[in-house]
């Protein structure tokens, strides 16, 4: 049974308890297509293409050109985060300490929510589905590379709705590198009109040339070797992700069968993600940099005399 633990002693803690540096999580919420959930499975629609045909006036069968709509079905996985809270700690904890413990558990759930999506992107890109990789891991990320990826997605007609539905998560150091380009540094940060983004997402997102660029923590990125990193750009409808149950608020239960009757703090989620349309996903393969490098400025040589 979940209970509220009374603070028997209020400790005066300067500001807040120090929490070890870690990713906040939840940065990719709302960036991928939702599915239809039934029991422990989720179905994502795959929108194909059909064409019109000319009426001939004849009484004959309708010339169906193909299946315009199919689905892909996944079985969801369940996850849980938990930690023990000893009675010796609980009875003398102030509200800041209690909040810090909840923050640790909640951050773990949010990170997992992001990593379900990132793992699906990585699996899709490396699984032979036809995802194009831009770069070979030997060059520093350039704004031209991002425009190439954006244009390839736009060229499919995926963004004909006029809504900005293309997303790209980049390492913090790559984002700093891109700020040396005036086009990117002048880009708008995401505002309230871009809901359902959370406050944390808006703080970490820059929208430029029809793409939402999200700054992610280093732990979200890996490469094929120690000198390069993979990142991804994708259209909202090219990746399906669903977390039908997501319990961020932890339960606190006293376990009397354990020695000392400690409190068990738990939270969990269930979800699945899958790649759907390779044309709407691009993998970026560029150098892992330790600091930004100012791009060379082109100059015109004035002839003497």
N, C-alpha and C positions, 0 to 999 in steps of 0.2 A: 504494500500500500504506500502510495506516495504521500509524503508528509512535508510540512514546513518546519525547518529547523530553527528554533529560537536562538537568537544571539545572546548567550548568557553573559558574555563579556564583550564590551565594545572597545576594540583596540584602536587607538589613534594611529592611523596609517597615513603617511604623507601622500597626498593625492590618491593614487591607486596602486594596488599590488602590481609589481612588475611581472608582466607575462612574457615568456620567452618569444623572441621574434618568430613569427610564423605567418603563413598566408591566411588572409581573412576568409577567402573562399566565396562562393556564390557569384563569381565574376562573369560566368557564362549563362546565367539564368535568362531565359527569354530569347536566346540567340539561335535556337534550333527548333525545328518543327515538332509539334506535339502529336501524339498518337491516340488511338482509341484503346482503352484498357478494359479487359474482361478477365476476371479471375487473376491468374498470375502471368498473363500474356498481354502484349501490347502490339497493335497493328499500326503501321505507318503507311499512308497512301503514297503510291508512286504515280505521278501524273505523266502520262505519255502524250501522244499527239495524234490527232485525227484531222482529216481534211474534208472540205465540202465536195459535193459531186453535182454534176449538172443533171437536171431532170430532162428525160428524153420523151416523156409522154407515153412510154410503153408501160404496160402492166407487167412488172417483173420484180424480182427480189431486190431489196435494198442492198447496194454494194458496200457492205461494211469494210472499212479499210484496215481495221485492226483494233486491238484492245487499247483504249485510251487511258484506262485506270486499272492499276493492279495494286497489290499490297505486299508488304514484307512483315513477317510476324516474328517476334522475339519473346523468349521467356525471361522475365525479370530476375535479377539477383537482389538479395537483401543484405544490408550491411548494418553494423552497430558500432558505436563508440562508447566506451565505459571507463570508469576509474573508481578506485576505492577512496573513501574519505573516512579516516579513522575518527572514532569518537573523541579521542584526545584533541584532534584538530577541530572537529565540528562544534564542540560545546563552547569553545572560546573564540570562534570566528566572528568577525564583524561583517557588515554587509559588503564591504569591498572585497574581502576574501571570498565570500560566497559568489559574488558576481564574477570574480576571476575564474573560479572553478567552472561555472556555467559557460564562460567565454571559451575555455579550452575545449570543452566537449562540442559546443556549437560550431566552432571553427573547423573541427575535424569532420563534422557532417557536411559543412559547406564545401570543404576541399574535395571530399569524395564526390559530391555532386558535380563539381567541375571536372574531376579526373575521369568520371564515367564518360563524359563528352570528349575529352582530349584523347582518351584511349581509343574511342570509336574513330576519331579522325586519323590517328596513327595507323590503326588496323586497316582502315579503308585505303589509305595512301600506299601502304606497303603490300596490299593483298592482291595486286594485279587487276584492280578494277578500272585502271586507265586514268588515274589521277596524275596530272602533269606536275612535275617538280621544276621549279624555277630556281636557278643557281646550282652550284656544285660544291658549296661549302668552302670555297677558297677566297671569296671576295666579301668585302664589307657591304652590308645591306644599303641599298640606294633607293631613292624615291622612284626611280625609273622601274625598278623591279616590282614595286608595289603596283604601279600603274599598269605594268604588263599583266599582272595577275588579275587586277580589277577589270581590265578591258577584255580579257579572255572570258571572264564570267559574264560580263555585260553583253558580249557578242553572242551569247546563247539566247538572248532575249529574256533572261530570267528576271530582270528588274524592270520590265515594261510597266509594272504597276505604278511606278513613280515613287514608291516608298523605299527608304534606305534599309535594305535587308541583307546587306553583305557585311560580314564581320571578320576581324583579323586580330588574333591575340599575339602580341609580340613581347619579348623580354624587355625589361626596363632599360637596359643599356642600348638596345636597338632603338627604342623610342627616343632616348636622348640623342643618339646619332642622327635620327631623322629631323630633329628640331633645328639642325643646322641648315636645313632647306627652308627658305622663306615660305613656300607654299604650305608646308606642313606646320611650321611654327605659327602661321596665321590662321590655322584651321580652328573651327569652333569646337569648344567643349560641349558635351551633351548636356542639354538643359532639361527642365521639367516636362517640356513637350514630348520628350522621348520616353516617357513611361511605357512599359513597366520596369524600366531600369531602377535599381536601388540607388541610394545615395552614394554608396561605395563605388558602384559601377560608373556613375556619372563622373565621379572624381577621377577615375582612371581611364576614361574614354575620350578620344579625340576623333571628330568626324570630319573627313576630308575626301572630296572627290567621290562621294557616294559610298564610302566605306566607314564603318565604325571600327576604329583601332583601339583595342583594349590592352592596357599595360598589365602584364602578368608577372608573378614572382618567379625567381629563377628555378624553383623546384618544379615548375610546370613544364619545363623545356628539356629536351634531350636531343642528341644528335647521333650520327652514325659513328662518330669518333670523339676524341677529346677536344678537338679544335673547332668544331662546327655545331650548329644547332638547327633543329627543324622548328618551323612555325607554320601556321595554317591560315588560309583565307577561305571563307566558305559562304555560300548563300544560305539563308535561313531554311529554305525548303530542300536543301541538298543533304542535310544530316537530320535524322530523327532522334529525339531524346525525350524520355518521359520518366518522371519520378512521381508515381501516383500516391505514394505515401512518403512523407518527409517530416519527421518529428524532430525539429531543431531544439525545442524546449526540453531539457533533460528532466527525467524523473529522478527523485531522490528517495531511495527505499532503504530502511534499516534491515540488515541481514543478521538476525539473531542467532542463526545456526553457525555463524562464523565467530571465531574467537575475538572477544572485545566488542562484538556487535557493531561492526563498521557500517557506514552508509555506502550503498552502491549507486553511483550516478551514471545514468544511461541515456542515450539518444540513438536514433536509427533512421534509416531510409531504405527504400527499394526503388530500383530503376533499371533502365536499359537505354542504350543508344546504338545507332547503326548508320553507316553511310548509305545514301540512297542514289544520288546522281553525281557521277564522277566529274561531269563537266562543270559543276558548280563548286568544286573543291580544288584548291591549289596548295601544294606544299612548297614552302620557302626554305632553301638550304643555303645558309650563309655563315660567315665566320662568327665564332664566339669571341666577342671583344671585351677587353678589360677596362677600356675607357673610350669615349667618343673621339673621333678623328675629324678635324675640320676638312670638308671636301675642298679640292683644289678649285680656285677661281680662274675661269678662263679670261684671258686678256688679249686685246688686239695689239699687234706690234705696229707702231707708226714708222713708216719708212723715213730714213734720214734725208734731210734736205727738202 
